Structures are given as structure tokens and as C-alpha cells.
């Protein structure tokens, strides 16, 4: 018997800027109790692709990060922020991106 790890939304988002994009996606997906298969169906991709994203083995685009956010039912801003910060970290750039609403 396997014990399912449950994570509250607050815990999943606690260290969001320190998480890789894949870890962030996995934590959100598990928190919402969505399987990799279900997320893959929503996005019209393979379950293996979702697995690769969550293990940080897939090179994805900003557009794909937005597609994942929408498939999970979340506003894209947090996903874009985590995606960009993960890209900076992996490139060795010690800067942080924070998105702010555009002034009218």
C-alpha cells in the first residue's frame, strides 16, 4: 500500500521562488488531486510529457507554462513568474523576476 503525500496549497506556495517549475507544477497538481493522466488529457499531450515537465527533463516554452496554468485552472501569472525565475536560476543568473500589473 502506498501512502499519498498531501500538500496544502499554502505549503505548496511557501517557497515558490526556490522551487523548480516542474516541482511547482507537481505540487499544484497534487494539491488539486489531479493525476498526470488527467492533466495530459486537458492539455492534449502525453502523460510522459507531464512527467518530464515535473522532473525538469522537458525544455518547455513560456507558452507551454501558460498552457499548463490554464489546464490546471489557475491564472498564468504565478506560473510565468516561477518559470522565468527557474530559467534564471538554471542559467546561473542571481536575479529574481516579479511580475506587476501594467499601469493603465
The 8 nearest C-alpha neighbors of each residue, nearest first, counted from 0:
[[1, 2, 3, 4, 5, 34, 29, 32],
 [2, 0, 3, 4, 5, 29, 34, 32],
 [1, 3, 4, 0, 5, 6, 29, 32],
 [4, 2, 5, 1, 29, 0, 6, 32],
 [3, 5, 2, 6, 29, 30, 1, 26],
 [6, 4, 3, 30, 7, 29, 32, 26],
 [5, 7, 30, 10, 11, 8, 4, 26],
 [6, 8, 10, 9, 30, 11, 5, 12],
 [7, 9, 11, 10, 12, 30, 6, 27],
 [8, 10, 12, 7, 11, 13, 6, 14],
 [11, 9, 13, 7, 12, 8, 6, 14],
 [12, 10, 8, 9, 26, 13, 7, 6],
 [11, 13, 15, 9, 10, 14, 8, 23],
 [14, 12, 10, 15, 11, 9, 8, 16],
 [15, 13, 17, 16, 12, 18, 11, 10],
 [14, 16, 12, 18, 17, 13, 81, 23],
 [15, 17, 18, 14, 81, 84, 85, 19],
 [16, 18, 15, 14, 19, 85, 84, 81],
 [19, 17, 15, 16, 22, 23, 20, 14],
 [18, 20, 22, 21, 85, 23, 17, 81],
 [19, 21, 23, 82, 22, 81, 85, 24],
 [53, 20, 22, 24, 55, 52, 23, 19],
 [23, 21, 25, 19, 24, 20, 53, 18],
 [22, 24, 20, 26, 21, 25, 18, 27],
 [25, 23, 21, 27, 22, 26, 28, 20],
 [24, 26, 28, 22, 23, 27, 53, 29],
 [27, 25, 23, 29, 28, 24, 11, 30],
 [26, 28, 30, 24, 29, 25, 23, 31],
 [29, 27, 25, 31, 33, 30, 26, 24],
 [30, 28, 32, 26, 31, 27, 33, 25],
 [31, 29, 27, 32, 28, 6, 26, 7],
 [30, 32, 28, 29, 33, 27, 71, 8],
 [33, 31, 29, 30, 28, 34, 27, 5],
 [34, 32, 28, 31, 29, 37, 35, 38],
 [35, 33, 37, 36, 38, 32, 28, 29],
 [34, 36, 38, 37, 46, 39, 49, 33],
 [35, 37, 39, 46, 34, 38, 40, 45],
 [38, 36, 40, 34, 39, 35, 33, 41],
 [39, 37, 41, 35, 40, 36, 42, 34],
 [38, 40, 44, 36, 42, 46, 37, 41],
 [41, 39, 43, 37, 42, 38, 36, 44],
 [40, 42, 38, 39, 43, 70, 37, 44],
 [41, 43, 39, 40, 44, 70, 38, 67],
 [44, 42, 40, 41, 39, 45, 38, 46],
 [45, 43, 39, 42, 40, 48, 46, 49],
 [46, 44, 47, 48, 39, 49, 43, 40],
 [45, 47, 49, 36, 39, 48, 35, 50],
 [48, 46, 50, 45, 49, 51, 44, 35],
 [47, 49, 51, 45, 50, 46, 52, 44],
 [50, 48, 52, 46, 51, 47, 35, 53],
 [49, 51, 47, 53, 48, 52, 54, 46],
 [50, 52, 56, 48, 54, 57, 49, 53],
 [53, 51, 57, 55, 49, 21, 50, 54],
 [21, 52, 54, 50, 55, 51, 25, 22],
 [53, 55, 51, 56, 52, 21, 50, 22],
 [56, 54, 52, 21, 53, 57, 51, 20],
 [55, 57, 51, 54, 52, 58, 53, 50],
 [58, 56, 52, 51, 55, 59, 48, 54],
 [59, 57, 56, 60, 52, 55, 51, 63],
 [58, 60, 57, 63, 61, 64, 52, 62],
 [61, 59, 63, 62, 64, 58, 65, 82],
 [60, 62, 64, 63, 65, 59, 79, 82],
 [61, 63, 65, 60, 64, 66, 59, 67],
 [62, 64, 66, 60, 65, 61, 59, 67],
 [65, 63, 61, 67, 62, 66, 78, 68],
 [64, 66, 68, 62, 75, 63, 67, 69],
 [65, 67, 63, 69, 64, 68, 70, 62],
 [68, 66, 70, 64, 65, 69, 63, 71],
 [69, 67, 65, 73, 71, 75, 66, 70],
 [68, 70, 72, 66, 71, 67, 73, 65],
 [71, 69, 67, 72, 68, 41, 66, 42],
 [70, 72, 68, 69, 73, 67, 28, 38],
 [73, 71, 69, 70, 68, 74, 67, 75],
 [72, 74, 68, 69, 71, 75, 70, 77],
 [75, 73, 76, 68, 69, 72, 77, 78],
 [74, 76, 68, 65, 78, 77, 79, 73],
 [77, 75, 79, 78, 74, 80, 98, 65],
 [78, 76, 80, 79, 75, 81, 74, 98],
 [77, 79, 81, 75, 80, 76, 82, 68],
 [80, 78, 82, 76, 77, 81, 83, 75],
 [79, 81, 77, 83, 78, 82, 84, 76],
 [80, 82, 84, 78, 79, 83, 20, 85],
 [81, 83, 79, 85, 20, 80, 84, 78],
 [84, 82, 86, 80, 85, 81, 79, 87],
 [85, 83, 87, 81, 86, 82, 95, 96],
 [84, 86, 88, 82, 83, 19, 87, 81],
 [87, 85, 83, 89, 84, 88, 90, 82],
 [86, 88, 84, 90, 92, 85, 89, 83],
 [89, 87, 85, 91, 90, 86, 92, 84],
 [88, 90, 86, 91, 87, 85, 92, 84],
 [91, 89, 87, 88, 92, 86, 85, 93],
 [92, 90, 88, 89, 93, 87, 86, 94],
 [93, 91, 87, 90, 88, 94, 89, 95],
 [94, 92, 91, 88, 95, 87, 90, 84],
 [93, 95, 92, 96, 87, 88, 84, 91],
 [96, 94, 84, 97, 93, 87, 16, 83],
 [97, 95, 84, 80, 98, 94, 83, 81],
 [98, 96, 80, 99, 95, 84, 81, 83],
 [99, 97, 96, 80, 100, 76, 77, 79],
 [98, 100, 101, 97, 102, 76, 96, 80],
 [101, 99, 102, 98, 103, 76, 97, 77],
 [100, 102, 99, 103, 98, 97, 76, 96],
 [101, 103, 100, 99, 98, 97, 76, 96],
 [102, 101, 100, 99, 98, 76, 97, 74]]
